[in-house]
């Protein structure tokens, strides 16, 4: 069962980059797997957003816009699931984010 504190941390993690950092430190003592999952997901989405900005400015505008829209849609879905207290699973992305960002455990 997910506690209210875990749900709050999961939700805070999606409120900008600063919210993700705050959620990380809130979860440091709690060590909730639910909150950690959402923190890792948001970290991956922030990196995807950074990639879209770099792509827009340096490689190709339309490709960067497409990556930005993908990142935004995934963020909207993730925050919706965090509000419901669920773990969202994106094909490919969720699994890779959890594998790559083990330093956030």
Secondary structure as the mmCIF struct_conf table of DSSP 4:
data_model
#
loop_
_struct_conf.conf_type_id
_struct_conf.id
_struct_conf.beg_label_comp_id
_struct_conf.beg_label_asym_id
_struct_conf.beg_label_seq_id
_struct_conf.end_label_comp_id
_struct_conf.end_label_asym_id
_struct_conf.end_label_seq_id
HELX_RH_AL_P HELX_RH_AL_P1 UNK A 4 UNK A 12
TURN_TY1_P TURN_TY1_P1 UNK A 13 UNK A 14
BEND BEND1 UNK A 15 UNK A 15
HELX_RH_AL_P HELX_RH_AL_P2 UNK A 16 UNK A 30
HELX_RH_AL_P HELX_RH_AL_P3 UNK A 33 UNK A 58
TURN_TY1_P TURN_TY1_P2 UNK A 59 UNK A 59
HELX_RH_AL_P HELX_RH_AL_P4 UNK A 61 UNK A 84
TURN_TY1_P TURN_TY1_P3 UNK A 85 UNK A 85
TURN_TY1_P TURN_TY1_P4 UNK A 91 UNK A 92
HELX_RH_AL_P HELX_RH_AL_P5 UNK A 93 UNK A 100
TURN_TY1_P TURN_TY1_P5 UNK A 101 UNK A 101
HELX_RH_3T_P HELX_RH_3T_P1 UNK A 102 UNK A 104
#
